Amino acid sequence: MVSTKFIKQLNEKYGIKFHSKKLLEEAFTHSSYANEHPNDGIRNYEKLEFLGDAVLELAVSDYLYRHFPNLNEGELTRLRSNIVRTEGFSEFAIECGFQDEINLGNGEEKSGARHRKTLLEDVFEAFNGALFLDQGMPAVQHFLHLTVYPLIDQGEFTASRDYKTDLQEFLQQDGPVKIEYTVLEESQLPSHFLVELKVNGKVQSTGEGKNKKAAEQEAAKAALEKLE
């Protein structure tokens, strides 16, 4: 069950006080715990996670629409995609103290699931789903203003084009294809990467950048420009 200390922290740090403690506990209950404690009457967080995913997308969309009037529809879509991709939610979950409150079954606890990024991401979504049900969208927006939105304003996310995703979608219009990125050269001082891109075993392009990710984006951009 969630601790009294955590409930106090939610109130003091984020101004959040749940009306339904049961809903809050559900957001932090993994299926393994629910299965081991069927008599507790608490469901696992999976349905709240489903809801939270949609709530976060809507909340972020609303924020971006209101605060970035100079971005066009495509740029807003890419920026939102970069924000709501769940990889970053695990960091927010840790910063908010969610990690220690998750109810896990014995097997999952022993396997180190508490530190698993995907699980933390799920819990972050579930929490926002629970908050939405308990207090509505204004409470979710208030929470995000204190956690996620400051990073958006600081430029931690970018609206730049995701060439790798665009290339994959372009190539797979008529069916699956094999896309491979291979590092050909790598140096540390100064940092430099050269990446080769193959499609179905055939070299399409190369790309250079200060890190592997940037080099892959450049290779995908070059391939797109050639193919389009």
N, C-alpha and C positions, 0 to 999 in steps of 0.2 A: 504494500500500500504506500501511497505517497506520504512523505514525512511532513510533520508539522512545520519543520524548518523550511521546507520547500514551499509550502503553502504561504508561509509568512514572507518568503523571498519574492514570490510572485506578486504579492500585494505591495510590498515596499519598493521593489525595483521596477515593476511594470504596471502597477496600479490595477492588477487583476485579482479579483476575488470571485471564484466560481460559486454560483448558486447551487449547482449540483456537484457534490463531491464525488458521487458515483460516476458521473460523466468524466470528470478529471482522471479518476483512477482507471477508467476504461482506456483512456488515451495512452496510458503507460503500461498496459497489460499485454504481454506477448502471448500468443496462442499456447505456447508450451506451459506457461503458468496457469492459464485458464483451464487447460486440460488436466493439470495436476491438482487443481482446487475447484472442482465442479460445484461444490457446496457453497462457495463464496458468492455465487450469483453475479459475477462480473464477467462481461464478455471481453474478448480480445479487441485490439485496436484496429483490426483490418477494415471494418466498415467506416470508421472515423478517418482512416487514412485515405480511403476512396473519396470521401467527402472533402477532406482537407486539401487534396490535390486540386480539385476544382475551385475551392475557395481561394487558394493561393493564386491560382492563375487569374481569376477574376479580380482579386484585390490588386495584384501587381499590374494588370492591364489598366485598371482604373487610375492607378498612381502614375503610370507612364503617360497615359493619354493627357492627364491634367498638367504634368510637370515637364513634359518634353514636347511642346507644341511645334517645334521646328523639325521634328523627325517625321518622315513619311511612313505610310503603312508598313512597307517592307522593313524599314529600319526598326520600327516599334516591335514588329513580330520577332526580329532577330534578337533584339535586346531582351524582350520578355523570355524568349527561349533560353538565353544564356543565364537568366536569373532563376527561372523555375526548374531548370535541369537539377535534379535532386542531389547531384554531387556536393553542392555547397551547403545543403541543409544540415548535413552532419556537423559542420563547424558551428552553425547557429545553435544546434541542439546542445552541444557541449558548453558553449558560452552561456546558455540559459540555465545550465545545471540539470538538464534532462537526464543525462547519462546515469546518474546515481539513483534515479527514481524508477527506472524500468523494472517491472515485475517479470522475472524470467523463471522458467522451470529449471530444475537442478542440472539437467543435461546441457541446456543452452548456456547456463551460467558457467559451467566447467569448461565449455568450449570457447569461452571468451566472447560470446555474442554481444555482451554489453559494450564492447569496443568496436563492433562491426559497423562500418560506415553506413551500409545499406539499412541496417536496423535503426540507426540514429536518424537517418533521413525519413524513414517511415514514421517514427515517433514524432518528429517535427511536424509532419503533415497531419498526423492524427490529432496532435494538440490543437492545431489551428481549426481542424474540423470540429473538435469538442468546444472550443471557444466560440465558434460561429453558432453552434446549436444552443449554447448556454446564454450568449449575450448579443449575438448578431454581428453583422459585418463591421459596424463602427468599432467594436472591441478588437476585432482582428486587425483592422487598419491601425488602431492605436498601438498594438503590439508590434506590428511590422515597422511602424515609424520609429520605434525604439531599437529595432534589431536589424532588419534587412535594408530599409530605405536609406539610412545614412551611407551605406556602402555603395548604393546606386549613385547617390549624389556625389560621392568621392571619386566616381569613375572606375570602380572596381569591375564593372561589367561593361561590355562594349557592344555597340550596335553594328559593328563591322560585319561584312559578309562572311558567312561560314562556307568557304569554298569546298571543303571536304564533303560536307553534307549535300551541297548543291550538285557536286560532281556525282556523288552516289545516286541521288535521285534522278539525275539526267541519264546515267548509264543503265539504271535498272528499270527504265520505262517498259522495256520489252522482255524483262525477265532478269534473274540473278546473274551477276558477273563477279569475278574475283578481282578485288582491288588490293594491291600490296604497296606498302611504303617501306623502303629499305634505306638505312643510313649508309651512305658511301664514304663520307668523310666527317670527322668530328674532331674539333680542337677546343681547348678550354681557355687559353689566353692568346688572343681574345676569343670569346665563345663564338663558334661558327659550326654550322651543320649543313651538309649537302645531302639531300634526300632524292632517291629515284622512285618514280611512280610507275608501276606496271598494272595493266588491265588485261586480265586473262593471259598472263605470262608475257605480254608484249609491252616494251618500254614506251610510255607515253610522254613523259616529261621529267624534268628535275626541278628542284627548288632549293634555295638557300635561305638561311635565317640564323638568328642568334641562339635559337633553341630548336629542338626537334619539332615541336608543334608548329612553330612559325615556318620552318622549312617545308613541312608537309602541306601547310596552307598555300605556300607559294607554288609547290608542285601541282596541287589540285587546281589552282588558278590558271596556271599555264596550260594544263590539260583541257580545262573548260574553254579557254579562249581558242584553242586549236580545234576542238570538237564542235563548238558552236558556230 
